[in-house]
Amino acid sequence: MKSSHASAAPQVSTRVLNAAVIVAALGYFVDIYDLILFSIVRVSSLQALGLEGQELFDQGVRLLNMQMFGMLLGGVFWGILGDKRGRLSVLFGSILMYSAANILNGFVSSVDQYAWLRLITGIGLAGELGAGITLVAEVLPTEKRGYGTTLVAAVGICGAILAANVAEIFDWRTACFIGGGLGMALLVLRISVFESDLFSKVKEQVKSRGDFLSLFSSKSRFRRYVSCILIGVPIWYVIGILVTFSPEFARELGVAEAVSAGRAVMFAYIGLALGDLGSGLSSQLLKSRRKVVLGFIVLTFAFVATYLSWNGMTAGTLYLLCLGMGFGAGYWAVFVTIGAEQFGTNLRSTVTTSVPNFVRGSVVPMTFLFTSLKGQWGMVPAAWLVGVLALAVSLLALLSLEETFSKDLNFVEEI
């Protein structure tokens, strides 16, 4: 890996609970609320637009894919912008875009309008986490940055719990308005946050920043970049397929009671929040990112195997398994931190912002493969195959990455 250290040590905050961490955590909270809201209100919103039966599944997949495709585009755009203009410009722009788009979502009158607004919302949602994690990783000292990124992820994940409860109380249009309003309110807090000193120094010294194509021009950078993406794929296999379509899986698995997608999402995200706390704190105690991610990936698939094998379970058992799968998949904070630690300051935002969105975007090929196999093999066998593939690629990718727990982030990539 070709890299060089910056000429001067950056100033860092000694307090974990500083303005950057608080704003990043609240920003991710609203981000997750808006991101997961569609999974919760998918059925009710499409029914309100006149759809029924198989259309609820087919159009639900289409809208989910539009949102995730938007996140792929936004991940690259916001990541490059963060390395060229600064981390705070991304926090501001992304919050503004997804909040405005979510408010407009509440006014849609057709599926096509809904689809295009999910695309725009996805582009906006793509910037928040990467910019927040990059900023937090750069303003905290090496021995504390894991605590900061864990706090951001754990607080952020709770946005899904709020979304599930709001959707239970209000209709889907009002739920969209609430999400957009929360984002607009967050913009006021953003003014209290200062740019990363580490980035400010690099901005003055290094001209080659945010070069996305340079990730593909070096074998070392390309391998690290792809591996960072692949280790997160199981997380969105669980959320994007098993939890989002839990009502359909419940019917296939012989669950007698009706299963609510919103409730399944809520339990999964409670598990994710607890998992993020557990994985983040464990990585600090064990002083290892890789060991913790390995353990959580294995735990995820133990719960996935139980979920897909338990015919005739109750709805309550299914919700508990969603909680378990969420806990296992709760290595999001550690996974994104690994991405931030693998690359130099001049590419860190590009990587940290695009990587989680390529992981979210992996839902597109996974749902394509899943739906293609479902017609021939059935829903559960198709989910098994996609899940085994997700497990295999994540483990191979993890083994190819170096341990980065104590890595000094004061370096740049030589491009």
N, C-alpha and C positions, 0 to 999 in steps of 0.2 A: 504494500500500500504506500503510494507516494504521498507524503504529507510533510508539512513544515509547521513549526510552532510560530505563533504570533510573537511580535517583538516585545510586547509588554504584558504582564499579568493583568487580567481584567479585575475590576472591582466586583465583589459579590456580596449578597445579603447574607447575614449570619442567622436571620430569623426565617424559619420555614413558612410561618404564617405572615407573609408580606403582601403588599398590594397586588403584585403580579400573580401570586398563587391564588389569591381570593378572586380576582377578576377572571383568571383562566378557568377556575373551578366553576364559577357561576355561569361563565360563557358556555362551558361544556354542558352544564346542567340544562340550559335552554336549548342548546344544540341537540342533545339527546331527546328532550321533550318533542321537538319538532321532527326529528329524524324518525322516531318510533311511533309517532302519532298515527301515521298512515296504517301501520300494521294493526293498530288497535281499532281504528274506525273504518277499516277496509270494507267490511261487509255492510255496515249501516250507511256509509256514504254512497256506495255503489247502488244499494237498494233505493236510496233517496233519488238517485239519478235514473231509476227505472230498470235496473238490471236485476236478473234473478238466475237461479240454477247454476249451470256450468259457467255462465258469463261472470259470475262473482269471482270464480277462481281464475279464469283466463284473463280477464281485464285486471284483476288484482296483480297477477304476475307481470302484465304489461306495465302497469303504473309503477310497481316496485322496481322494475328494470329501468324505466325512464329516470326515476330518482337516483338509482345507483350509477347509471351512465353519466348523469349530471355530476355526481361526486367524483367520477374518474376525471372528467374535464376540469372540474374545480380544483381537484387535488394538485394537478400539474400547474394550473394557472396561479393559484394562491401560493403554492410552494415557491415558484420562481419569484413571484412578487415579494415574498417574505425575505428572500436572500438579496434581492436587488434594492428594495425600498425600505425594508425593515419589518420586524415582527408585528409592531403595533398597527401598521397600515392594513395588515391582513385581518387582525382582530376587529378593527373598525368596519372594513368593507364587507367582510363575510357576514357579520352580525346584521348589518343593515340590509343586505340582499336577502338572506333567508327569512328575516322577520317580515319584510315587505311582501315577499312571495307567499308566506304562510297566511298573512291577512287576506291576500287576494284569493287564496285557496278556499276561503270561506264563502266566496261569491260565485263559484263555478256553477254552470248550468248544464254542462255536457262532459262526457268522458274525455273528449279530446282537449278541452280546456284544462281539465284536471291533469291530464298527462303532461302537457307543456309546462304547467306550473310546478308539477313535481320535478321536472327536469331543472327548472330555474332554482327551485328550493334546494335541490341536490347540489347544484354548483355552489350556492351560498354556504350550505352546511359543511362543505368540504374543507373550509379554511380554518375553522375554529380550533379544533383539537391540536393540529400540527403546530400552529402558531403559538398556542398556549403552552404546549409541552416544550417546544424549542425555547421559548422565553424563560420558562421556569428552570429548565436544565442549565441555562446559561447564567442565571442570576443567583443560583444557589451553589454553595461549595460542594465539592465532589462527594463528601461523606453524607450530605443531606439531600442531594437532588432526588434520590429515590423516594424519600418521604414526601417531597413536594409534588412529584408527578403522581404518586399514589393518591394523595389528597385530591388532586384535580380529577382524576378518573373516578374515585369513589363518590365524590360529591356529584360529579356530572351524571353518572349512571342513574342516580336517584331521580333525574328528570323524567325517566320512563315511568317511575312509580307515580309521580304527579300526573303525567299524561293519562295513565290508566284510571286514576281516580277522577280526574276532570271529565274524561269521556263517559264515566259512569253517571255523573251528575248532570252534565250539559250535553246538548246535541253536538254533532260533529263539526258543524260550522262555527259554533261558539268556541269549541275547543281550539280550532285554528286561530280564531281572533285572540284568544288568551295567549297562545304561544307567540304570536307576532308581537303582542303588547309587551310580554316579558322581555323579548329581545330588544325592543326599542328602549325600554327602561334601562337595560344593561349598558346601553351606549353612554349614559350619563356617568357610570362608574369608570368607564374606560379612560377618562381624562386624568384619573389619578395615577395612572401607570406610566412608568418611564421605559424607554428603549433599553435593550440589553447593552451594557457597556462593552461586552466582548464583541458584539456585532458592530457597534459604533466604531471601534478601533479597526476592525477588519474592513469596514466600509471605506475608511480613509486609505488603507494600505493595499487592498487587493481589488483589482478591477474585474477579474473573472469570478463573478458571483451568480448563482442561480442558473448555471448552464445545465439544463436538464439533459441535453444530448450527451454531455460528458459522462453521464452515468452508464452509457452504452459503449463508450470509446475505450474503456479500460476493462480488461478481464476481471481484475480485482474488484473494481467498483460495481460492475454489472453483477458479479456473483453475490456480493454483499447486499446489493439493492434487491435482487430477486429473492434472496433468502429471507430478508427482512419482511417481505410481503407474504411469502408462503407460510411462515410460522404463525401468521394470524388467521389463515383461511378457516381452521376449525371453528373459530369464534362466530363467524358469519354463516357457516353451515348450520350451526345450532340455531342462531337467531333468525336468519333469512329463510330457512326451510322448515326445520322441525317445530319452532315456536310460532312463527307467522302463520303456518298452515296447520296448527294444532287441532282446530275443529275437524278438518278433513282427516287427519291422522287418527283422531279419536274414533271416528266412524269406522275406519279400516281396522282398528285394534279392538273393536267391539265394546267401546265405552257406552254404557247404557244412557247416562245423563248427557245433557247438552253441555258442550265445552265452549267457554268464551275465550276468543283470541286475546281480548284485552286483559282478562285475568291471567292467562298463560304468560303473556308478555310481562305483566307486573311481577309475577313470581320469578320469571327468568331474570329480570333486571334486579330484583332484590338479591338473587344469587350472585349476579355479576358484581353488584356493589360490595357484597361481603367477600367475594373472590378477589376483587381488586385490592381490598384492604389486606386480605390474607397473603396474596402473592407479593404485593409490594413490601409489606413488613417482613415477609420471609426472605425476600431477596436482600434486604438490609441486614437481617440477622445472619444469614448464610454467606453474605458477601458474594453472591452469585446470581446472575440473571438466568443463565442457561439451565442450571439445575432446577430452579423453580418453574420455569416454563415447561420443561420436560415433565415434571410431576403433574402439572395442571392439565397438560394435553392428555396424558394417560388417564387422569381422573375424568376428564370430559367424556372420553369414549367409553369408560365404564358405565356412566350414566346414559349415554346414547344407546349403548347395547341393551340396557335394561328397558329403556323407553320403547325401542323398536321390537322388543321380544315379548312384552307383557300383554298378552291378549286378555281381554275381559277385565282390565283394571277399572277402578272407579275414577270419576272425574277428579276427586281429591288427590288420588295417587298420581294422576297425570300432572297436576299442578305442582306436586312435590318433586316430581322428576324434572319438571321445567326449572324449579329452584335449584336442583342438583346440577343439571346441565349448565345453568347459568353460573353457578359457583365454579365449576370446573373450567368454564370458558372465561373466567374472570382474571385472566392474565393480560388484559388489554393495556393497563398502565405499564407493566414491565415490558411488554412487546413494543410499545411505542417508544419507551425509554431506550431500548436496545437500538432502535433505528436512529435516535438522536445521537447516541454515543458512538455509532459506527463511522460517522462521516464528519468532515471538517466544517468549520463555521461558514465557509463560503458556499456549502451545499446542504447545510443541516436543515434549513427550513424546507428546501425543495424535497428532501428525502422524508422528513418527519411529517410533512403535510400530505405528500402524495402516497406514501406507503399505506397508512390506514384507510385511505380512500380507494386504493387498488384492492385492498382486502375487502372492503364493503362492496366494491364493484365485482369481486369474484362471485357474488351472488348471481350475476347475470349468466356466466357460463355454467354455474352449478345448477341454477333453476332450469336452464335450457337442457342440460343433460338429464336432470331429474324428470322434467315433463316429457322428454323424448322416450325415456325408458319406462315411464309410468304406464303408458298405454299398452306396452308389450308385457312387462313383467309385473305390474301392479305397484301401488304406491310405496309399500313398505320395502320390498326388495330393491326398488330404485333408490330409496333413501339409504339403504345399506351400502350399495355400491358407491354412491357419491361420498358417503361418510368415510369409507375405507380409503378412498383416494385422497380425501382431505387429510386424514391422519398420516398417510404415507408421505405425502409431500412436505407436511409440516415437520415431521421428525427428521427427514433427510436435510431439510433446510437448516434446522436448528443445529445439527451436528457440524455444519459447514461454517458456522459463525464463531468468532473468538469471544471469550469472556470480556465484558466491558465494564464491570462493576466499578472499578477504581480508576477508570481511564480519565486522563486530563483532557478536557474539551477545548483547550486553548491551542488549536492547530487548524491548518487549512489544507484542502486538497490541492495538489499541484496539477493543474490542468494544462 
